[in-house]
Amino acid sequence: EPEVTQTPSHQVTQMGQEVILRCVPISNHLYFYWYRQILGQKVEFLVSFYNNEISEKSEIFDDQFSVERPDGSNFTLKIRSTKLEDSAMYFCASSDGERNSPLHFGNGTRLTVT
Amino acid sequence: AQKITQTQPGMFVQEKEAVTLDCTYDTSDPSYGLFWYKQPSSGEMIFLIYQGSYDQQNATEGRYSLNFQKARKSANLVISASQLGDSAMYFCAMREVGNRDDKIIFGKGTRLHILP
């Protein structure tokens, strides 16, 4: 069964550094998402992406965040200058956009900012 | 205002018993979808079951069923014959189809512990 893959599984970075989290969505999916989960808490929506542009973004997704689909397969989340509070699990997800289709999630990247 | 409410932060259930995880939602959109995801301790998000707002029958997937009560705006997950491997965090989620975007939003989750 096709799956969403995320790399790396764990990223440790120093405060103020830039990080790029990478995702390969399911190949025939058209909608892509990033979600964040601070340890033990709810899964929070960050951004959705369709047709090579952002569809919607949440209040969390400020100017420090950006997304890109640099080629036909990768979907990246960049955090320009990381803060301690950016430490979380970041999930990439994709969907074919059908009403009854779930979002398929990757296994996540655990980001630790020190 | 919260759109998805899961009132049970944690539950303990004896193995082989059935368990119901509560979820209520709030939307003015007549067309929406409801999802349940399981998150084991390993962290991945596993899709379990879907219910559409116009679906006439309650969704079922193996041991999972969704008790959909539209007038009450509730979509409780029922797990029959619980197993030790069902111990996990469970999230209820909703997609409002009428919105321009296609995101789903999650409740805060219920941590389920199955006791041997």
Interface residues (C-beta under 8 A of the other chain):
Chain A: Y31 Y33 Q41 K42 V43 E44 F45 S48 Y50 S55 E56 M89 F91 A93 S95 G97 R99 N100 P102 L103 H104 F105 N107 G108 R110
Chain B: S31 G33 F35 Y37 G43 E44 M45 F47 Y50 G52 F91 R95 V97 R100 D101 D102 K103 I104 I105 F106 G107 K108 G109
